[in-house]
Structures are given as structure tokens and as C-alpha cells.
Amino acid sequence: MNCFTKGYNKLQLFQQKNNKAGLYKNQIGAIGSVLSHFSTRSGPALITMPTGTGKTAVMVVLSYALQGQKILVITPSQLVREQITKNFRDPKVLLEKGIIPGGRLLPRVYELTSVINDKKEWAKILKSNDVVVAIPGTLNKVEDLTETIGEKAFDLVFVDEAHHSRAKSWINILEAFDQAKQVLLTATPFRRDNRDLKARLVYNYSLKQAYEDGLFSKIQFIPVVTANGTSDLDKNIAIAKKAEEIYKVRLHNDHRIIIRTDRRKDADELHKIYGEHTKLKLAVVHSELSTSTIKSRIDQLTKGEIDGVICVNIMGEGYDFPALKIAAVHIPHKSLAITLQFVGRISRTNTAEGSLATVIAGEHEFKLGTHQLYKEDTKDWSVILPDLHKHRIQKTEDEQDFFDSFEDVTEDQEPIALEYEEPLSLADDDLRPFFHAKVYKIIPPKILLDPDDEAASIDITRLIDFSGTEALKNAMVRHHHVSKTHDVAIHVVAELKTPSWYIKDDKLKDVKNEFFIVYHDKDNSLFFIGATLKDPELYEHIVTQYLEDEVLHDIVHLPLLKRAMAGWREPKFYNVGLRSRKNKGNSESYKQFLGSLAQNSVSATDKFSYTRGHSFGGAYDTVLKKDLLLGVTSSSKVWALEDKKIKYFVEWCAGIARKVGDPEMDKLESPLSDLDTGKVIDEFPAIPVFFADWDHSQYSKNTTIVFLDVDEEAVCEALLCSCDIKVVNQGTSLLTLEISKADYVSTIEYSLNPKAAFVFSATTLNTIAVSRGNSFGSPEAFLAILNDSPVNIFFEDLSKLVGKVYFEFRDEGNRTISDDQIIGHNWPVHVEVKKEYFSDSDIANNKLTGNTKISIHEYIIELAKQDYDVVFYDHGSLEIADVIGLKKGKVQFWHCKKQAGDEPNCNVDDIYDVCGQAVKSVNWANRNLLIKQLYDRADRNKSNSKIKKGNLIDLKAILDSFDNPVIPVEITIVQPGLKTQSLSTKQRQAFDRIKVVLSGAESFLKDVSGCSLSIMCS
């Protein structure tokens, strides 16, 4: 047995000898906490105690209490290494108080001062000594630590000044000896880079408690006031003179001064300044000096031969010399941790007249983060520093409590079949989600057994199947932890995927890991999903699995989600998106402003043509009482430019939920309030539907779909935005839509209550799936797209419905179509105005009967040929227009409708249909889209049957000649059934309603694209 094992039974933790106090109570607390920790755990233990409260003594006593066999002590500097070696060899205070046994039961200690690569030499050192004290710089130079020294060489490792332990050089050592018990000790368990100390905080002795217990002295801050514009030289001289002044009236003759700067060059200059302007005897100490020189100058200090030292990042931590009671700081630390370490050097009370320490610095020099230590109300640092320290330690403790609440509920699964794959072991506090979440409103059943039991809506412990979507087809959950305390679940999910550049499906696989975090805010019935894989179908797939029976969910619509920005003071927006109130497909269907004050780019007239889309900005939030950055979207997503521990992700979500769930937020001032966000409705308006259109996002995504028959076989493929969509039935609770391409039609039902939802009708002949190249997804995945980016429904008054959000139409000018835009036309007798076009059977019948009349289409084609260089006949399913005319500088679309009846009668339904076609055709008022669509249609339908004049080369040349990609098209409605004169009373009423529709359509076209509207009637 070695000395620690033999001395274990002689250890006297509560010994008081000759009426002298034993261990400090914080030392007893730390020792007991470490023993308790290792009785149930094996991971590293972290002790936090302020400088000067006996950390070295705790290490010595723990060596006996843990019955260490071979002990390694790691410390950051040569000076401290020497002191710790001395204290282990001769722990005078502990011996005097009878805490530990002396004599042969004291340890043999080896101070590692040079690199040793000889394995036999190390074996000799370990055999002859119980403790090795080293600095990382030396130990890391040993070639192959575990091989040379032995991975089991030490069974107990102490890490002094443990805030360094996340540096690479320290990590290498700790990982090399990870089988040993590891005890980390520091006054400041936090770092400026916010990296965690990988140890469990088992004991925290606060700075405030140390001050109250008399182990930490009062600290007075003496500012040195200089005028604005004072040079650095004059500032340094002023601080030097003030330092000499304070030193002369020090409380005890043995007190010494420490002077700090951050560069060796500055230290030499300060030495010169102090020499020329004061009578203080000083020596410079920094790490580049030889060990013998440093020791010599420290000896001078301890013997009182000099008044103090000028140091550069040395003696600032770990070094024990209680007589240092005055600090002159020329270049302050910016880090709270290092400042506390430094101030701790002068705040020890175990010296004569040690109750007061003094810090001298420039008046406005000390600022740690947002804390300004130079303010008038913070002259007594023994008040402010303990509070700052407590706040940072509390953060660590709160994190630990949060992560302790998680249970590992990962199910056993087959390992991923890769030779290099190892079992996954993750620490939850190592996960750093980006602050981005999809937000859902949880809708409980109408009848709850317990109305107060909101938790019954969500089962946060549920095992989630991530497979079965297009995003993740064969996913495996590798990490699943749940905190029922905080209503949080986290998953790490993996999937083997064949590389896109490899066509065989065999052993060549990529492992793709994805991270998911969900949080249920019970108080506000909101559910957040954060994911590295952002996919609409996957979001839906996840949230539905967490829901209990009969519980529903819906997105949080922008009128409610914008509450997250309520109460913002002096907001600055960096990205503002505006969604066109009107049609889509051209460059202005959705526009955004970027810049430091993007909201200033939103003009007063934009509120008439656009509604609010996404927005991202920052401000001081008067509700949450903090500065923040936040983005919100109309698709129920929130984000911030942060990635932090999951604890802070959850707190971020909770802050958003607190505001979004509170109707009182609607009463607060909110940014971008001039932009309409619409209102949430539960019933469809009683206004006739004008037309339906795809969401603007679909025109840029180029989503390809396939129509599926009853056997789920693909029968037709098309670009989604090229498919026709129309409302075939309208009620207050349900709209029936038809999506069609060629002869294939899919019927979809759209409802609002209790949530906006698109589902395939039970009577539909075809369903739709998203094309994935050589395969296609599920119909449910297509519905997820519709639910995420709903079809836009436009009503007769040009109000619009998107999902559950209804936008009233705002017309800036209240424009009414002019009479000269409705052109009466004398239709020749050889034009059959009751025939828009002749079908094959009509043509055959005309030949039999000798009918030589031409259809409306043929007539318009003949008119177009007279004025245009290229005439394109586009009639057919999903046409741009019936006839398109093109010449340099001008493009015209004709949309034709036959006359119903023998005479013109102003049929409103006929105008509705053709007017809707005309308005939707503005989608193609874009040079690039129009070229692509015309080329595609010409190729599919044989160009000679489509092009009635000119050719595709001429067509492309004409369109390429437009400088602006948005083309000002003249759109003409051709309706012989509409007349302007000799109207009956009934026809006049119909005509007035038709003018309202046409006026809205014209406003629509002008606001969106600059397209013009004309009507060719009788």
C-alpha cells in the first residue's frame, strides 16, 4: 500500500488541534461532494472555489480520501507547478491542524521539469513517486503518452485552473488518462469562448459566500481620470503616479503591488515609465524569461527587496502570494473569468491587514461584456464581482439541472452495417441546434376528460418512426433522449443512402445523420420542431405521431405569429419579404428588401399591392426584456442567427410561445404594421370565387408532379405550376378544387375548420404525387406541399385566401375600367361567334353541309397575322392564351369565349371564366418563362400546328430583344356575347357587374406587371 491508502484511516477531516480551526467549511464541502460523486458516477468532477480558498489543500486531502495510488496534477504554469509540488511534499497547514498524517505517510512527489520520452525512465519515476506534477507544455511533448507512460499509470488526475481544460493541449492529456478519476478545480468554471468544461459541477462555493466568510477581501476600485484625447503614454504615467500614491499609504508594510499589461514590449516600456516617474522598485516577469530569472525576481518580491512586479499573463492565476494587495492595471482583461482570477490574486485575507485590496486603472477601462465596472455605483468590486460570478455559475448549474432531466429512451437497433462504424455515444450538452423551428398550434378535442390537462394532447415520450417520407425512407434512431420535466425530446437519426452519382443499390452507402428537437409549450398549446432536415412532409410526419387521439394541429398563421415581434423598441430589419396581393409568376410576385434598415425601403404604396411575407430583424423586446434577433415567415417558421445548447433553444422557443399565445400582444405596437398580414377565418367568404392559383413559391421551385390512377400507377407527368386549377364547387365550409393536365383530373377538398386542410376527394379519379426522377413520392407528400404552401383563392372583389388567412383587397386608386377599353366589334357574317373553335367532328360536319364559316379562333389568328411577325396558336389544355402575337417591342395574348345564344346577352358566367384565364395568363408575362413554355408546347404539339406565322427562331429573337425580363403584355378578352349598347334592364345590371369584375382584373394586371387589358365584344 502507498502513503495515501495507508493514511486513509488516519484522515481527520473535522480535526481541531490546539484550538485551531480545521479545514474551511468550503474545503469540507468540496471534499464531501467529490466523494459523493464518485460513489455513484465515474465521470470527471468539477469543483469551483474562489482564488485563495484552499484548492491545493483540497487536492491533498482528496488524495487520501480517494486512496489514490498514482496521482497526476496538471497546472498551467511553472510557478504554480513549483508551488503545488512544494505543498504536496510539505503540506504544513494540514499537518499543523492534524488533518492528514505526517512522516512516512506523506507522498513522494516528482516535479516534471523536462520532456522524458524514455519508457523505462517513466517506470522508474512512477515506482519511486506517488504524485507527478506537470504542465501541459511539457507533458504533451512526451511521445505517445499512453504508450510511454501507460494509459493506466494514474488512477487519479487533478486539473488545477480547470478553465484551461478545453484547450487542445489539456484535452490530449485528459483523454490519454481517461480511465482515471478526474477532479477539475477552478475559481471560474466558464470560458470567454463559451466552451464547456467537460465535467459535472459537484460543488460551488460562491465568491459572495467567500466574501461573507472572510476568505475574500473587500476590493476598492480607484479610477484614474484623464482628459479626452490623452495619449497612451500620459495615461500610463497617470496610472503609475496613482499607483505610487496608493502604495505609499498601504495598510501594511509587507503589502506589495502587481502591475499588469498584455505585451512584453509594453512591460518594458512600463518599467521605464515607473523608473522615470515614480520611486517604486519593480521587476518585469513574463513567460519568455528563463526559469532561474523568474525565480530570482520572485525571491526578490517575497523577501521585500522590490516593491512589486510588472507581469504579462503570468502570476495572474494560481500563484500564491497573499501579500500582493494592490494592482495597477494598464491593459485590463476583457474576460470575466480571467479578471476574477487576476483580482483573486490580491483578494486573499490570509496576510496581515488583508481585508482590503485595491485596483487602479483608467477611468473607463474595465468593461466585461455588458458590465461596466468603472461606473460610480460599482466602485466596491466586492459587491459587483460576486454577483457577476454568481450569475455565470448559476448558468452552469441551470444547464446541469436541465440536462439531468433527460432520460435515454433509445431503443436497441441493429448497428449500421459499416466496418468503421462505432456505437454512438453523445452527450446532450454537446448538441448545438441552429435556432430555426416550425411552429404548430395544438388543437385538443372538443371534449376533454380533463379540460386543464393540456399535456394529454401530446405524448413527448412517444417513439417516433422517421421512416416513410421522401426525406427519410429508412431512418434509424441512434440517439433518443426525453425530458418530461421540460417537455423536450431530441433525436439523432441516421440513414444509409446510395450516392447520387452511383446507379447500383449495393454496399456503397453514405451515412447521413440528422438532428431533431421538439418542444411542447403546454401553457400556450404550441409545438416546436427544430430539424437539420427542413422538409414539409417530414414536419407533418413528426408532429402527427406525437398527437394523442382526436388531437389536431395547425400551423401558426402570420397574424398570430407576428405577435413574436410585438413590443419591439427601435426595430431594425435586415430582410423584409412582400407577397403580391395579386397573381404570381413574374419577378414581382414576391419581392424582398435587404439591408440594415430594410423596412425603410417599403413604400407607402406597397401596402396596396403586397401583403407581409417573411421578415427578419432585431430590436429590444420590451416584453422579454432583452435585445434579440428574430425572423418569422408566413409558413409558420421562426429563426434566429444562433446555434447554442438545446437548453437555450428551448428557452428561445418558450419566449416566442409566451408572446404568440398571448392575445394582449395584439394591443402592443408592432413593426411593419402597415403591411397587411390578413385575418384568420373559419368559414369561406360568401363572395363568389374568381379563380384559384398556385402559391408564388411553386413558380420558382419547378416542382414536377405525376397523376396516379386507381392502381397508383403514373399516367401523366407535368410541371405543377403548368397544371390548371379551378374551383368547381363553393360552400361556406368546403371548396372543391380540380387540378388537371390533359385528360387527367384530380379532385381535392379544401376546408378551414378546425384547420386549413387539403385532402383528396373520395370520388377523385386521380391522385397526385411529386416526381423524384425515376420514381415518385406518396400522395400524402403532395398534400403536405399544399398544406405548407396553400393554393391561393381569389374572390370576385379580388380579396384572397391563403390557408386560413383572408386578405381583403386594397386598391390604391379604386380604378374603374374605361369605356374605350371595352371595344365593340362588328363581327363579320362568316365568323361563327357561337363557336370558339371547331372540333374534328365539327370540321367533318362542315364539309358535309358546305358550311364555310370560320371559328372565333381562326378569325383572331387572321387578325393577328396582319399585325404581328409571329403568331402562335396555343389553344388546348393549360394554354397560355388561345392566340399569341409577337413582334419587336410588343406581345399580345387573346383569350376567347364563344357567345351563348343567338344574340349577345351579357352572360356573367362567360365573363368570369375568360376573365380568370386572362388574369392568370400574367404568369407568363416573363421573358424566360414564356420562351421555355412556348418551346415546350411547340415540341410536344409539332410546331407546324402551333405556329401560324413565323418560326421559333423569330419568336426567341423577339422575346430576347426585351431588356426587362418582365414583359408588358397586352391581354385581350374576346367575348362576342358581351355588348355595350341597347341593353335591357337585366342586361344593364349584368353589364355593371361585369364592369366591376373587369375593373378588378385591370387593377390586378397593372399592379402586378404593367400588363394592359382590353375587351373585344359586340
Secondary structure, DSSP 8 states (H G I E B T S, - for coil): --HHHHHGGG--TT---TT---S-HHHHHHHHHHHHHHHH--S-EEEE--TTS-HHHHHHHHHHHTT-SSEEEE-S-HHHHHHHHHHHH--HHHHHTTSS--GGGS--EEE--S----HHHHHHHHHH-SEEEE-HHHHTTSSSHIIIIITTS-SEEEEESGGGTTSHHHHHHHHHTTTSEEEEEES----TT----SSEEEEE--HHHHHHTTSS-EEEEEEE---TT--HHHHHHHHHHHHHHHHHT-SSTT-EEEEEES-HHHHHHHHHHHHHH----EEEEETTS-HHHHHHHHHHHHTTSSSEEEEESSSSSS---TTEEEEEESS--S-HHHHHHHHHHT---SSTTTTEEEEEEETT--EETTEETTSGGGSBHHHHHHHHHHHHHHHHHHHHHHHHTEEE--------S-TT-------GGG---EEEEEEEEEE--SS-SSTT-GGGGB-TT------SSSS-SS-EEEEEEEETTTTEEEEEEEEEE--TT----SS--EEEEEEEEEEEEGGGTEEEEEESS--HHHHHHHHHHHB-TT-EEEE--HHHHGGGGTTEEEEEEEEEEEEESS--SSTTSEEEEESTTGGGGS-TTHHHHEEEEEEEEEEEETTTTEEEEEEE-TTSEEEEEEE--HHHHHHHHHHHHHHHT-GGGGGS--TTTTSB--EE-SS--SS-EEEEE--TTHHHHT-EEEEE-TT--EEEEEEGGGSEEEEEEE-SSEEEEEEEETTEEEEEEEE-SSS-EEEE-TT-S-EEEEEETTEE--HHHHHHHHHHS--EEEETTS-EEETTEEE----SS-----GGGEEE----TTB-TT-SS--HHHHHHHHHHT---B-HHHHHHHHHHHH-SEEEE--STT-S-SEEEEETTEEEEEEE---SSSS----HHHHHHHHHHHHHGGGG-BHHHHHHHHHHHHHHH-HHHHEEES-HHHHHHHHHT-SSSB---EEEEE-TT--SSS--HHHHHHHHHHHHHHHHHHHHHHHHH--EEEEEE-
